[in-house]
Amino acid sequence: MSYHDEFNNNIGRCVAIRCHDGTTHYGYIDHCDRDNVYLRPMEGGGNDGPGFGSYFFFGAALIAVGLASIAAYSWSPFFFW
């Protein structure tokens, strides 16, 4: 199963995504297209970087993370840092 299929099947779930450059992004999956997964950041932040861009839809910021840049991910109902 590809990242694209995995993320599309789990929209709304909480995820931590670690990229090849070492940055980690935490949030809820908003949607996924052919090239990126878009996360709604968790309250309190915790993200190492802005991803490939921040997008604003209806007042909420989304973080775009390129599917090719993902080294690992994990599911969780919540994260503590």
N, C-alpha and C positions, 0 to 999 in steps of 0.2 A: 504494500500500500504506500502511495506517495504522500509527501507532506501535504500536498494540495487536498487529497482525499481525506486524510486524517483530520486536518483542521476544518474542512467543510462539514464533516460529520460531527464535529464537536463545538459548533458555534455556541458561544455563551459560557463555555467552560473556562476556568481559571488555569493559566499556563505560565510556566517560566521557560523562556527561550534563551539559550546560550549560543552566541554566534562565534564564528571562526576567529574573529578578532578579539575575543575575550569578553565582550560586553554581554550583559544579561538584561533581558526585558521581561517584566512581569505585567500581566494584565488578563483581561477577558477577551476571548476571540470575538471580534465583531463580524468580520467576513474575510474571505480569502479569494483572491483571484489567481490568475495563471502565474504571476510573478511574486506577489507579496501576500503576507498575512497581516491583517490590521487588528491591532489590539487597543482596547479601551484601558488606559492605565488604571492601576489600583490606587485607591486613596492612600496618600502617604508616599507616593512615588516609589523609589527603590530601583528605578531603571538607571543603568549605567550610561546610557546615551540616547540620542533622539531617534535611533533607527535610520532609515533612509529618508525620513521626512515626517513632519507632523501635519496632520490634516484636521481641519475643523468642520464638523458637521453638526448642525443644530446646537452649537455652543459646546460640544464635547470634543476634546482633542483625541485623535487616533494616532497611533504609532505604526508606521509601515515597516515591516521587517522582510527583507528579501528572502524568498525560500532557498535560494542558492547559498545564502550566508549562514544558514542554520547548521550548527554542529550537533546540538542536542536540545531536547525539550522534556519537560515533565509536567504531569497533570497534578493538580491539588485543589481541594476546596478553598484553601487559604494558605498563605505563606507568612512566616514570621522572619523578620530580620532585625 
